[in-house]
Amino acid sequence: MRFIKSILPYLGAVVIAFVVAGIFIALMGYDPLEAYATIFGTSFKTPYAFVQTILKWIPLTLLALAFTIPYATGKFNIGGEGQMIAGAIGAAAVGILLSDMPIYILLPLEIVAGILAGALWGLVPAYLLYQFRINEILTTVLFNFIAFNLIDYVATGPWRDPTAGHPTTVAVGEGGFLPNLLSTQPINAGFLITIAVAIGIYIYTNRTVGGFELIATGANPKASHVHGINTRFLSVFSLVLGAALAGLAGAIEVAGTHHRLIEGLQSNFMQLGLIIGLIAGGNSLAVPFIAFFIAVLEVGARAMQRTMQIPVEMVFIVEALLLIFILLSNVVRRRK
Amino acid sequence: MVKQHVLEMKGINKQFASIVALKEVNFELYPGEICGLLGGNGAGKTTLMNILYGLYRQDTGKIFLEGKPVSIQSPKDSLSLGIGMVHQHFLQISNYSVIENIILGANVKHPYSSNLTPEKQQIDALCKRFSLDINPDAIISSLPVGTRQKVEILKALFRGIKILILDEPTTSLTPQEVDSLFKSLEVMVKEGLSIVFITHKLREVLSVCDRISVLRDGRNVISLDRKSAAEEELVKAMVGENLDVSKSIIFSKGKYQTVDPKYEKAPIFKVNDLSYTNADKVQVLKKLSFDLYENEVLGVAGVAGNGQHELVETLMHVQQLSNGKIYFLGEDITRVPTEAIWKKGLVYIPEDRLDDGFLPKSNVAQNLILGFHKSPSYSSKGFINWKSVYSKTREMIKEYNIKTSGPNEVGSNLSGGNIQRVMIARIFSQHTRMLIIHNPTRGLDIPSTDFVYRKILEKKKEGISTLLVTEDLDELILICDRIVIIYKGELVGVLDRNEFEKYRIGRLMSGFKDTSLAKKRGTI
């Protein structure tokens, strides 16, 4: 009962967001009900669409966690995009350089390389924060731009696949492919890794001493410091941990989905991850569920564009409205 | 002839959310009197007077001024009706001069120039009339607290008030300053003002008030003339049935069972030449040295802002000390991080509970374990055992009388007094070696204050020492074995229990060094 009561304002905000977006769709001359039926229905109509939804869910969940973990300590990681690219580059580099290795060596190495590269991409801003107190929002954003140029260089450089029309590297070794879970559908083991990570993060933040300190730091850094918590270290650690998860997302994209490094594989996962993280209010348990909802929207939006010619950007409007109304509902609840 | 009330408040009710702050409260004030409004924290004294001053509005009830009903919507209304209030926290701009602070927001003769001569003359005249010794050109930040308070009073007088409300005016004054304030009040009353004096200190109302009105839990208890007031009757009226006065520490006048500190043994805590320079390059602490012995409660007296906050923070290593050494149980802990200090059993209740002591977004249980979350009673092998945390915090909520719906309630729902109880429960329910406590009873009602004293003395009996930093002299005199006095970051005196004397401590608090004490234990 208390759970239902606590999510009721969220449901209200979701309904209002869709009503308002429906007005826009109607004004554009389309049928909003049909549009929504497409958006919500597509993911569950065919196994293929459902698998596509899951494949979107994986990076969305990981990038949302990359935002919420530092957010718990009061730090903002806006560099998920760059960290994901760094992770993808790290994984691809290992996968290409050691392409002859068997799967039980290459695959773990590839994943670990992705995690480490992502973490490294977060470590620099984190170190600048720790040592010089340079604002992490600024540095993490700036590191995105470095990553954009880096991926451009790698994908057009010596590892370039000359047969591809788009900046892309050659494939990683076969031993670096994440195994498929089903013979009929392209769903890879990244799904299981993500579930394990989400559970692990939940346990870490809610059950462990370290997680308690993390949350306490976010709740009141001064009080936490006074009570013997190393808050400076924790905020840095949380940034690096978040970045490592973004790196993992990059590695899964390479090892699972594309089997190679493709420029633009980061899509707009970070912006969506940020929205998911903010909607979840930093609650890591809620992240996978909200991420699934957003993944459904994303897949449905493409279908809507194909079948109804409604621009896919409509879904961005819906997502933006969702965020605005949910943040508003938080304000309204606090006023009461 | 029956005297006419200058002010009458009738049947005042006020409710904040679900909390009844005032219920059917009546209050009268006669011309030319000082009326003491007495009660513990949370009794509703300040709320009642904030309604009169227009900061809050009553839910129901009427206010009469000289017999006529008035409606007060804001402090502007009350000032135009001749009612002024001096709050516990002064509303002053510290780098402005006295005169600039006084005229701020008032009408001046030459609004488009900085010619303040007419106002200055007016202020001089007021100072003379009410025998207030204030230089109008002095900069506020250069003045001691007692004078700043008089500036606040002068500010009200300048606006031509007839009724002056003083909210806990003696809180941060030395005994000498209190005497001087009382003298000024008597002059003002002779000049025709009527004064409401809000306080929780019995002795003050008995020494300065003509009439005393007692509030408890937002209700009138008694109202009587000073002449017919017996101290015992007032105590009972203040505390009600919640506290057995005969067994209390507060009203024991220092006659409670206790143990002597072990001065013959080596001190358990030792501070040598502690200095601290803050980020603005101001030396806030200057070569402080003192010792703390087993079973001892050592008080640190001083007017607020003389380095107390920095002292406790450097001792806990929240701030990095600049120079000096700290020893705890024979070990040098000068460079040990805060975490390790807690682990050694040296624990701390900060003064600023909201900023330094509390996690508003976390729940009550999480708040209760903060600082001890690594102790084996709450966690093992890096995992917090929430089941035992919840059962233990439930016990703490009961024992420490924390008013909450349970360990799951969000901290920000708790009232100030309850937050303080959480911080006290957090420290006192754990196994520790020494306590550093800063202003522990500020904002607590009388039974809770008594409870804190009892806990400190219980710990003392167990051999656990306390460094008690507080601005409340009565508190220090009541429960300390020794008191060191801090003035502008320097220790200016050390007194043994048999030397405790209010005025002597007051002199030291204003910076007069007591050289005869220099050779004693805990040398200066």
Interface residues (C-beta under 8 A of the other chain):
Chain A: R207 T208 V209 G210 F212 E213 I215 A216 G218 A219 N220 K222 A223 S224 H225 V226 H227 G228 I229 N230
Chain B: E313 M316 V318 P337 T338 E339 A340 I341 W342 K343 Y348 P350 D355 D356 G357 F358 L359 P360 K361 S362 Q366 I369 L370 G371 H373 K374 S379 G382 F383 I384 W386
